[in-house]
Amino acid sequence: MTAQHLFPTAMQMAAARALLGLTQKEVAKGSGVALSTVKRVESARDADEGFANIRVSSLKRLLGFYEARGIEFTHSANRIGLSLDVASEVSK
């Protein structure tokens, strides 16, 4: 199984941050991962190549950070995307 099936793509991670109106620095601070990690995740060309040098625990922290704010990452055979539960976002 490839990393792209386990974690969102770099584009999805960057889009989630943008949808929430956050800077990379705010995501790093809020998730407890290094700013350089957030930058590497968002600039990866593909999950297999770009996430290879990033700890699974860091990726899980980032996912938890976004999911706690109402982000849901989606992917199927031909589509990737994300959505925001506005009820979750409003309550933050």
Phi and psi restraints in degrees (range 20) as a CNS / XPLOR table:
assign (resid 1 and name C) (resid 2 and name N)
       (resid 2 and name CA) (resid 2 and name C) 1.0 -89.3 20.0 2
assign (resid 2 and name N) (resid 2 and name CA)
       (resid 2 and name C) (resid 3 and name N) 1.0 161.3 20.0 2
assign (resid 2 and name C) (resid 3 and name N)
       (resid 3 and name CA) (resid 3 and name C) 1.0 -62.3 20.0 2
assign (resid 3 and name N) (resid 3 and name CA)
       (resid 3 and name C) (resid 4 and name N) 1.0 -29.2 20.0 2
assign (resid 3 and name C) (resid 4 and name N)
       (resid 4 and name CA) (resid 4 and name C) 1.0 -64.7 20.0 2
assign (resid 4 and name N) (resid 4 and name CA)
       (resid 4 and name C) (resid 5 and name N) 1.0 -19.8 20.0 2
assign (resid 4 and name C) (resid 5 and name N)
       (resid 5 and name CA) (resid 5 and name C) 1.0 -87.7 20.0 2
assign (resid 5 and name N) (resid 5 and name CA)
       (resid 5 and name C) (resid 6 and name N) 1.0 -15.6 20.0 2
assign (resid 5 and name C) (resid 6 and name N)
       (resid 6 and name CA) (resid 6 and name C) 1.0 -96.7 20.0 2
assign (resid 6 and name N) (resid 6 and name CA)
       (resid 6 and name C) (resid 7 and name N) 1.0 -31.5 20.0 2
assign (resid 6 and name C) (resid 7 and name N)
       (resid 7 and name CA) (resid 7 and name C) 1.0 -131.4 20.0 2
assign (resid 7 and name N) (resid 7 and name CA)
       (resid 7 and name C) (resid 8 and name N) 1.0 155.6 20.0 2
assign (resid 7 and name C) (resid 8 and name N)
       (resid 8 and name CA) (resid 8 and name C) 1.0 -62.1 20.0 2
assign (resid 8 and name N) (resid 8 and name CA)
       (resid 8 and name C) (resid 9 and name N) 1.0 162.3 20.0 2
assign (resid 8 and name C) (resid 9 and name N)
       (resid 9 and name CA) (resid 9 and name C) 1.0 -76.3 20.0 2
assign (resid 9 and name N) (resid 9 and name CA)
       (resid 9 and name C) (resid 10 and name N) 1.0 168.1 20.0 2
assign (resid 9 and name C) (resid 10 and name N)
       (resid 10 and name CA) (resid 10 and name C) 1.0 -59.5 20.0 2
assign (resid 10 and name N) (resid 10 and name CA)
       (resid 10 and name C) (resid 11 and name N) 1.0 -41.1 20.0 2
assign (resid 10 and name C) (resid 11 and name N)
       (resid 11 and name CA) (resid 11 and name C) 1.0 -62.8 20.0 2
assign (resid 11 and name N) (resid 11 and name CA)
       (resid 11 and name C) (resid 12 and name N) 1.0 -39.2 20.0 2
assign (resid 11 and name C) (resid 12 and name N)
       (resid 12 and name CA) (resid 12 and name C) 1.0 -66.4 20.0 2
assign (resid 12 and name N) (resid 12 and name CA)
       (resid 12 and name C) (resid 13 and name N) 1.0 -39.9 20.0 2
assign (resid 12 and name C) (resid 13 and name N)
       (resid 13 and name CA) (resid 13 and name C) 1.0 -64.3 20.0 2
assign (resid 13 and name N) (resid 13 and name CA)
       (resid 13 and name C) (resid 14 and name N) 1.0 -44.1 20.0 2
assign (resid 13 and name C) (resid 14 and name N)
       (resid 14 and name CA) (resid 14 and name C) 1.0 -66.1 20.0 2
assign (resid 14 and name N) (resid 14 and name CA)
       (resid 14 and name C) (resid 15 and name N) 1.0 -39.5 20.0 2
assign (resid 14 and name C) (resid 15 and name N)
       (resid 15 and name CA) (resid 15 and name C) 1.0 -66.1 20.0 2
assign (resid 15 and name N) (resid 15 and name CA)
       (resid 15 and name C) (resid 16 and name N) 1.0 -38.3 20.0 2
assign (resid 15 and name C) (resid 16 and name N)
       (resid 16 and name CA) (resid 16 and name C) 1.0 -62.0 20.0 2
assign (resid 16 and name N) (resid 16 and name CA)
       (resid 16 and name C) (resid 17 and name N) 1.0 -44.3 20.0 2
assign (resid 16 and name C) (resid 17 and name N)
       (resid 17 and name CA) (resid 17 and name C) 1.0 -61.9 20.0 2
assign (resid 17 and name N) (resid 17 and name CA)
       (resid 17 and name C) (resid 18 and name N) 1.0 -45.0 20.0 2
assign (resid 17 and name C) (resid 18 and name N)
       (resid 18 and name CA) (resid 18 and name C) 1.0 -64.6 20.0 2
assign (resid 18 and name N) (resid 18 and name CA)
       (resid 18 and name C) (resid 19 and name N) 1.0 -40.8 20.0 2
assign (resid 18 and name C) (resid 19 and name N)
       (resid 19 and name CA) (resid 19 and name C) 1.0 -60.9 20.0 2
assign (resid 19 and name N) (resid 19 and name CA)
       (resid 19 and name C) (resid 20 and name N) 1.0 -34.6 20.0 2
assign (resid 19 and name C) (resid 20 and name N)
       (resid 20 and name CA) (resid 20 and name C) 1.0 -84.0 20.0 2
assign (resid 20 and name N) (resid 20 and name CA)
       (resid 20 and name C) (resid 21 and name N) 1.0 -7.9 20.0 2
assign (resid 20 and name C) (resid 21 and name N)
       (resid 21 and name CA) (resid 21 and name C) 1.0 71.8 20.0 2
assign (resid 21 and name N) (resid 21 and name CA)
       (resid 21 and name C) (resid 22 and name N) 1.0 33.3 20.0 2
assign (resid 21 and name C) (resid 22 and name N)
       (resid 22 and name CA) (resid 22 and name C) 1.0 -108.7 20.0 2
assign (resid 22 and name N) (resid 22 and name CA)
       (resid 22 and name C) (resid 23 and name N) 1.0 154.7 20.0 2
assign (resid 22 and name C) (resid 23 and name N)
       (resid 23 and name CA) (resid 23 and name C) 1.0 -88.2 20.0 2
assign (resid 23 and name N) (resid 23 and name CA)
       (resid 23 and name C) (resid 24 and name N) 1.0 164.4 20.0 2
assign (resid 23 and name C) (resid 24 and name N)
       (resid 24 and name CA) (resid 24 and name C) 1.0 -60.7 20.0 2
assign (resid 24 and name N) (resid 24 and name CA)
       (resid 24 and name C) (resid 25 and name N) 1.0 -37.0 20.0 2
assign (resid 24 and name C) (resid 25 and name N)
       (resid 25 and name CA) (resid 25 and name C) 1.0 -64.4 20.0 2
assign (resid 25 and name N) (resid 25 and name CA)
       (resid 25 and name C) (resid 26 and name N) 1.0 -40.6 20.0 2
assign (resid 25 and name C) (resid 26 and name N)
       (resid 26 and name CA) (resid 26 and name C) 1.0 -65.5 20.0 2
assign (resid 26 and name N) (resid 26 and name CA)
       (resid 26 and name C) (resid 27 and name N) 1.0 -39.5 20.0 2
assign (resid 26 and name C) (resid 27 and name N)
       (resid 27 and name CA) (resid 27 and name C) 1.0 -65.6 20.0 2
assign (resid 27 and name N) (resid 27 and name CA)
       (resid 27 and name C) (resid 28 and name N) 1.0 -43.4 20.0 2
assign (resid 27 and name C) (resid 28 and name N)
       (resid 28 and name CA) (resid 28 and name C) 1.0 -60.0 20.0 2
assign (resid 28 and name N) (resid 28 and name CA)
       (resid 28 and name C) (resid 29 and name N) 1.0 -47.9 20.0 2
assign (resid 28 and name C) (resid 29 and name N)
       (resid 29 and name CA) (resid 29 and name C) 1.0 -64.5 20.0 2
assign (resid 29 and name N) (resid 29 and name CA)
       (resid 29 and name C) (resid 30 and name N) 1.0 -45.1 20.0 2
assign (resid 29 and name C) (resid 30 and name N)
       (resid 30 and name CA) (resid 30 and name C) 1.0 -69.7 20.0 2
assign (resid 30 and name N) (resid 30 and name CA)
       (resid 30 and name C) (resid 31 and name N) 1.0 -30.5 20.0 2
assign (resid 30 and name C) (resid 31 and name N)
       (resid 31 and name CA) (resid 31 and name C) 1.0 -93.6 20.0 2
assign (resid 31 and name N) (resid 31 and name CA)
       (resid 31 and name C) (resid 32 and name N) 1.0 -16.0 20.0 2
assign (resid 31 and name C) (resid 32 and name N)
       (resid 32 and name CA) (resid 32 and name C) 1.0 80.7 20.0 2
assign (resid 32 and name N) (resid 32 and name CA)
       (resid 32 and name C) (resid 33 and name N) 1.0 20.4 20.0 2
assign (resid 32 and name C) (resid 33 and name N)
       (resid 33 and name CA) (resid 33 and name C) 1.0 -110.9 20.0 2
assign (resid 33 and name N) (resid 33 and name CA)
       (resid 33 and name C) (resid 34 and name N) 1.0 162.0 20.0 2
assign (resid 33 and name C) (resid 34 and name N)
       (resid 34 and name CA) (resid 34 and name C) 1.0 -68.2 20.0 2
assign (resid 34 and name N) (resid 34 and name CA)
       (resid 34 and name C) (resid 35 and name N) 1.0 146.6 20.0 2
assign (resid 34 and name C) (resid 35 and name N)
       (resid 35 and name CA) (resid 35 and name C) 1.0 -56.8 20.0 2
assign (resid 35 and name N) (resid 35 and name CA)
       (resid 35 and name C) (resid 36 and name N) 1.0 -39.4 20.0 2
assign (resid 35 and name C) (resid 36 and name N)
       (resid 36 and name CA) (resid 36 and name C) 1.0 -61.8 20.0 2
assign (resid 36 and name N) (resid 36 and name CA)
       (resid 36 and name C) (resid 37 and name N) 1.0 -31.6 20.0 2
assign (resid 36 and name C) (resid 37 and name N)
       (resid 37 and name CA) (resid 37 and name C) 1.0 -68.9 20.0 2
assign (resid 37 and name N) (resid 37 and name CA)
       (resid 37 and name C) (resid 38 and name N) 1.0 -44.5 20.0 2
assign (resid 37 and name C) (resid 38 and name N)
       (resid 38 and name CA) (resid 38 and name C) 1.0 -59.2 20.0 2
assign (resid 38 and name N) (resid 38 and name CA)
       (resid 38 and name C) (resid 39 and name N) 1.0 -44.1 20.0 2
assign (resid 38 and name C) (resid 39 and name N)
       (resid 39 and name CA) (resid 39 and name C) 1.0 -63.5 20.0 2
assign (resid 39 and name N) (resid 39 and name CA)
       (resid 39 and name C) (resid 40 and name N) 1.0 -43.2 20.0 2
assign (resid 39 and name C) (resid 40 and name N)
       (resid 40 and name CA) (resid 40 and name C) 1.0 -64.6 20.0 2
assign (resid 40 and name N) (resid 40 and name CA)
       (resid 40 and name C) (resid 41 and name N) 1.0 -42.3 20.0 2
assign (resid 40 and name C) (resid 41 and name N)
       (resid 41 and name CA) (resid 41 and name C) 1.0 -60.7 20.0 2
assign (resid 41 and name N) (resid 41 and name CA)
       (resid 41 and name C) (resid 42 and name N) 1.0 -47.0 20.0 2
assign (resid 41 and name C) (resid 42 and name N)
       (resid 42 and name CA) (resid 42 and name C) 1.0 -72.7 20.0 2
assign (resid 42 and name N) (resid 42 and name CA)
       (resid 42 and name C) (resid 43 and name N) 1.0 -22.2 20.0 2
assign (resid 42 and name C) (resid 43 and name N)
       (resid 43 and name CA) (resid 43 and name C) 1.0 -99.8 20.0 2
assign (resid 43 and name N) (resid 43 and name CA)
       (resid 43 and name C) (resid 44 and name N) 1.0 2.3 20.0 2
assign (resid 43 and name C) (resid 44 and name N)
       (resid 44 and name CA) (resid 44 and name C) 1.0 -63.3 20.0 2
assign (resid 44 and name N) (resid 44 and name CA)
       (resid 44 and name C) (resid 45 and name N) 1.0 138.7 20.0 2
assign (resid 44 and name C) (resid 45 and name N)
       (resid 45 and name CA) (resid 45 and name C) 1.0 -72.0 20.0 2
assign (resid 45 and name N) (resid 45 and name CA)
       (resid 45 and name C) (resid 46 and name N) 1.0 -40.5 20.0 2
assign (resid 45 and name C) (resid 46 and name N)
       (resid 46 and name CA) (resid 46 and name C) 1.0 -150.5 20.0 2
assign (resid 46 and name N) (resid 46 and name CA)
       (resid 46 and name C) (resid 47 and name N) 1.0 161.2 20.0 2
assign (resid 46 and name C) (resid 47 and name N)
       (resid 47 and name CA) (resid 47 and name C) 1.0 -62.0 20.0 2
assign (resid 47 and name N) (resid 47 and name CA)
       (resid 47 and name C) (resid 48 and name N) 1.0 -38.3 20.0 2
assign (resid 47 and name C) (resid 48 and name N)
       (resid 48 and name CA) (resid 48 and name C) 1.0 -64.3 20.0 2
assign (resid 48 and name N) (resid 48 and name CA)
       (resid 48 and name C) (resid 49 and name N) 1.0 -45.6 20.0 2
assign (resid 48 and name C) (resid 49 and name N)
       (resid 49 and name CA) (resid 49 and name C) 1.0 -78.7 20.0 2
assign (resid 49 and name N) (resid 49 and name CA)
       (resid 49 and name C) (resid 50 and name N) 1.0 -49.3 20.0 2
assign (resid 49 and name C) (resid 50 and name N)
       (resid 50 and name CA) (resid 50 and name C) 1.0 -75.6 20.0 2
assign (resid 50 and name N) (resid 50 and name CA)
       (resid 50 and name C) (resid 51 and name N) 1.0 -29.4 20.0 2
assign (resid 50 and name C) (resid 51 and name N)
       (resid 51 and name CA) (resid 51 and name C) 1.0 -93.2 20.0 2
assign (resid 51 and name N) (resid 51 and name CA)
       (resid 51 and name C) (resid 52 and name N) 1.0 -1.0 20.0 2
assign (resid 51 and name C) (resid 52 and name N)
       (resid 52 and name CA) (resid 52 and name C) 1.0 -60.4 20.0 2
assign (resid 52 and name N) (resid 52 and name CA)
       (resid 52 and name C) (resid 53 and name N) 1.0 -34.3 20.0 2
assign (resid 52 and name C) (resid 53 and name N)
       (resid 53 and name CA) (resid 53 and name C) 1.0 -100.9 20.0 2
assign (resid 53 and name N) (resid 53 and name CA)
       (resid 53 and name C) (resid 54 and name N) 1.0 17.6 20.0 2
assign (resid 53 and name C) (resid 54 and name N)
       (resid 54 and name CA) (resid 54 and name C) 1.0 -114.7 20.0 2
assign (resid 54 and name N) (resid 54 and name CA)
       (resid 54 and name C) (resid 55 and name N) 1.0 132.3 20.0 2
assign (resid 54 and name C) (resid 55 and name N)
       (resid 55 and name CA) (resid 55 and name C) 1.0 -64.3 20.0 2
assign (resid 55 and name N) (resid 55 and name CA)
       (resid 55 and name C) (resid 56 and name N) 1.0 140.9 20.0 2
assign (resid 55 and name C) (resid 56 and name N)
       (resid 56 and name CA) (resid 56 and name C) 1.0 -57.9 20.0 2
assign (resid 56 and name N) (resid 56 and name CA)
       (resid 56 and name C) (resid 57 and name N) 1.0 -37.8 20.0 2
assign (resid 56 and name C) (resid 57 and name N)
       (resid 57 and name CA) (resid 57 and name C) 1.0 -62.6 20.0 2
assign (resid 57 and name N) (resid 57 and name CA)
       (resid 57 and name C) (resid 58 and name N) 1.0 -35.5 20.0 2
assign (resid 57 and name C) (resid 58 and name N)
       (resid 58 and name CA) (resid 58 and name C) 1.0 -68.6 20.0 2
assign (resid 58 and name N) (resid 58 and name CA)
       (resid 58 and name C) (resid 59 and name N) 1.0 -42.2 20.0 2
assign (resid 58 and name C) (resid 59 and name N)
       (resid 59 and name CA) (resid 59 and name C) 1.0 -63.6 20.0 2
assign (resid 59 and name N) (resid 59 and name CA)
       (resid 59 and name C) (resid 60 and name N) 1.0 -39.9 20.0 2
assign (resid 59 and name C) (resid 60 and name N)
       (resid 60 and name CA) (resid 60 and name C) 1.0 -65.1 20.0 2
assign (resid 60 and name N) (resid 60 and name CA)
       (resid 60 and name C) (resid 61 and name N) 1.0 -37.5 20.0 2
assign (resid 60 and name C) (resid 61 and name N)
       (resid 61 and name CA) (resid 61 and name C) 1.0 -64.0 20.0 2
assign (resid 61 and name N) (resid 61 and name CA)
       (resid 61 and name C) (resid 62 and name N) 1.0 -41.7 20.0 2
assign (resid 61 and name C) (resid 62 and name N)
       (resid 62 and name CA) (resid 62 and name C) 1.0 -63.9 20.0 2
assign (resid 62 and name N) (resid 62 and name CA)
       (resid 62 and name C) (resid 63 and name N) 1.0 -44.8 20.0 2
assign (resid 62 and name C) (resid 63 and name N)
       (resid 63 and name CA) (resid 63 and name C) 1.0 -60.9 20.0 2
assign (resid 63 and name N) (resid 63 and name CA)
       (resid 63 and name C) (resid 64 and name N) 1.0 -44.4 20.0 2
assign (resid 63 and name C) (resid 64 and name N)
       (resid 64 and name CA) (resid 64 and name C) 1.0 -61.2 20.0 2
assign (resid 64 and name N) (resid 64 and name CA)
       (resid 64 and name C) (resid 65 and name N) 1.0 -40.0 20.0 2
assign (resid 64 and name C) (resid 65 and name N)
       (resid 65 and name CA) (resid 65 and name C) 1.0 -58.9 20.0 2
assign (resid 65 and name N) (resid 65 and name CA)
       (resid 65 and name C) (resid 66 and name N) 1.0 -49.7 20.0 2
assign (resid 65 and name C) (resid 66 and name N)
       (resid 66 and name CA) (resid 66 and name C) 1.0 -69.1 20.0 2
assign (resid 66 and name N) (resid 66 and name CA)
       (resid 66 and name C) (resid 67 and name N) 1.0 -43.3 20.0 2
assign (resid 66 and name C) (resid 67 and name N)
       (resid 67 and name CA) (resid 67 and name C) 1.0 -63.9 20.0 2
assign (resid 67 and name N) (resid 67 and name CA)
       (resid 67 and name C) (resid 68 and name N) 1.0 -35.0 20.0 2
assign (resid 67 and name C) (resid 68 and name N)
       (resid 68 and name CA) (resid 68 and name C) 1.0 -66.0 20.0 2
assign (resid 68 and name N) (resid 68 and name CA)
       (resid 68 and name C) (resid 69 and name N) 1.0 -20.0 20.0 2
assign (resid 68 and name C) (resid 69 and name N)
       (resid 69 and name CA) (resid 69 and name C) 1.0 -101.3 20.0 2
assign (resid 69 and name N) (resid 69 and name CA)
       (resid 69 and name C) (resid 70 and name N) 1.0 12.6 20.0 2
assign (resid 69 and name C) (resid 70 and name N)
       (resid 70 and name CA) (resid 70 and name C) 1.0 95.1 20.0 2
assign (resid 70 and name N) (resid 70 and name CA)
       (resid 70 and name C) (resid 71 and name N) 1.0 6.4 20.0 2
assign (resid 70 and name C) (resid 71 and name N)
       (resid 71 and name CA) (resid 71 and name C) 1.0 -81.8 20.0 2
assign (resid 71 and name N) (resid 71 and name CA)
       (resid 71 and name C) (resid 72 and name N) 1.0 133.8 20.0 2
assign (resid 71 and name C) (resid 72 and name N)
       (resid 72 and name CA) (resid 72 and name C) 1.0 -123.4 20.0 2
assign (resid 72 and name N) (resid 72 and name CA)
       (resid 72 and name C) (resid 73 and name N) 1.0 121.2 20.0 2
assign (resid 72 and name C) (resid 73 and name N)
       (resid 73 and name CA) (resid 73 and name C) 1.0 -88.0 20.0 2
assign (resid 73 and name N) (resid 73 and name CA)
       (resid 73 and name C) (resid 74 and name N) 1.0 135.3 20.0 2
assign (resid 73 and name C) (resid 74 and name N)
       (resid 74 and name CA) (resid 74 and name C) 1.0 -126.8 20.0 2
assign (resid 74 and name N) (resid 74 and name CA)
       (resid 74 and name C) (resid 75 and name N) 1.0 147.6 20.0 2
assign (resid 74 and name C) (resid 75 and name N)
       (resid 75 and name CA) (resid 75 and name C) 1.0 -158.4 20.0 2
assign (resid 75 and name N) (resid 75 and name CA)
       (resid 75 and name C) (resid 76 and name N) 1.0 141.7 20.0 2
assign (resid 75 and name C) (resid 76 and name N)
       (resid 76 and name CA) (resid 76 and name C) 1.0 -136.4 20.0 2
assign (resid 76 and name N) (resid 76 and name CA)
       (resid 76 and name C) (resid 77 and name N) 1.0 -169.4 20.0 2
assign (resid 76 and name C) (resid 77 and name N)
       (resid 77 and name CA) (resid 77 and name C) 1.0 -57.6 20.0 2
assign (resid 77 and name N) (resid 77 and name CA)
       (resid 77 and name C) (resid 78 and name N) 1.0 -38.7 20.0 2
assign (resid 77 and name C) (resid 78 and name N)
       (resid 78 and name CA) (resid 78 and name C) 1.0 -120.7 20.0 2
assign (resid 78 and name N) (resid 78 and name CA)
       (resid 78 and name C) (resid 79 and name N) 1.0 2.4 20.0 2
assign (resid 78 and name C) (resid 79 and name N)
       (resid 79 and name CA) (resid 79 and name C) 1.0 -140.0 20.0 2
assign (resid 79 and name N) (resid 79 and name CA)
       (resid 79 and name C) (resid 80 and name N) 1.0 145.1 20.0 2
assign (resid 79 and name C) (resid 80 and name N)
       (resid 80 and name CA) (resid 80 and name C) 1.0 -127.5 20.0 2
assign (resid 80 and name N) (resid 80 and name CA)
       (resid 80 and name C) (resid 81 and name N) 1.0 154.7 20.0 2
assign (resid 80 and name C) (resid 81 and name N)
       (resid 81 and name CA) (resid 81 and name C) 1.0 -175.7 20.0 2
assign (resid 81 and name N) (resid 81 and name CA)
       (resid 81 and name C) (resid 82 and name N) 1.0 -170.9 20.0 2
assign (resid 81 and name C) (resid 82 and name N)
       (resid 82 and name CA) (resid 82 and name C) 1.0 -158.7 20.0 2
assign (resid 82 and name N) (resid 82 and name CA)
       (resid 82 and name C) (resid 83 and name N) 1.0 159.7 20.0 2
assign (resid 82 and name C) (resid 83 and name N)
       (resid 83 and name CA) (resid 83 and name C) 1.0 -138.7 20.0 2
assign (resid 83 and name N) (resid 83 and name CA)
       (resid 83 and name C) (resid 84 and name N) 1.0 162.1 20.0 2
assign (resid 83 and name C) (resid 84 and name N)
       (resid 84 and name CA) (resid 84 and name C) 1.0 -122.5 20.0 2
assign (resid 84 and name N) (resid 84 and name CA)
       (resid 84 and name C) (resid 85 and name N) 1.0 122.9 20.0 2
assign (resid 84 and name C) (resid 85 and name N)
       (resid 85 and name CA) (resid 85 and name C) 1.0 -78.8 20.0 2
assign (resid 85 and name N) (resid 85 and name CA)
       (resid 85 and name C) (resid 86 and name N) 1.0 102.9 20.0 2
assign (resid 85 and name C) (resid 86 and name N)
       (resid 86 and name CA) (resid 86 and name C) 1.0 -65.7 20.0 2
assign (resid 86 and name N) (resid 86 and name CA)
       (resid 86 and name C) (resid 87 and name N) 1.0 -25.5 20.0 2
assign (resid 86 and name C) (resid 87 and name N)
       (resid 87 and name CA) (resid 87 and name C) 1.0 -65.6 20.0 2
assign (resid 87 and name N) (resid 87 and name CA)
       (resid 87 and name C) (resid 88 and name N) 1.0 -39.1 20.0 2
assign (resid 87 and name C) (resid 88 and name N)
       (resid 88 and name CA) (resid 88 and name C) 1.0 -67.8 20.0 2
assign (resid 88 and name N) (resid 88 and name CA)
       (resid 88 and name C) (resid 89 and name N) 1.0 -42.2 20.0 2
assign (resid 88 and name C) (resid 89 and name N)
       (resid 89 and name CA) (resid 89 and name C) 1.0 -66.8 20.0 2
assign (resid 89 and name N) (resid 89 and name CA)
       (resid 89 and name C) (resid 90 and name N) 1.0 -40.5 20.0 2
assign (resid 89 and name C) (resid 90 and name N)
       (resid 90 and name CA) (resid 90 and name C) 1.0 -63.9 20.0 2
assign (resid 90 and name N) (resid 90 and name CA)
       (resid 90 and name C) (resid 91 and name N) 1.0 -34.9 20.0 2
assign (resid 90 and name C) (resid 91 and name N)
       (resid 91 and name CA) (resid 91 and name C) 1.0 -77.9 20.0 2
assign (resid 91 and name N) (resid 91 and name CA)
       (resid 91 and name C) (resid 92 and name N) 1.0 -9.2 20.0 2
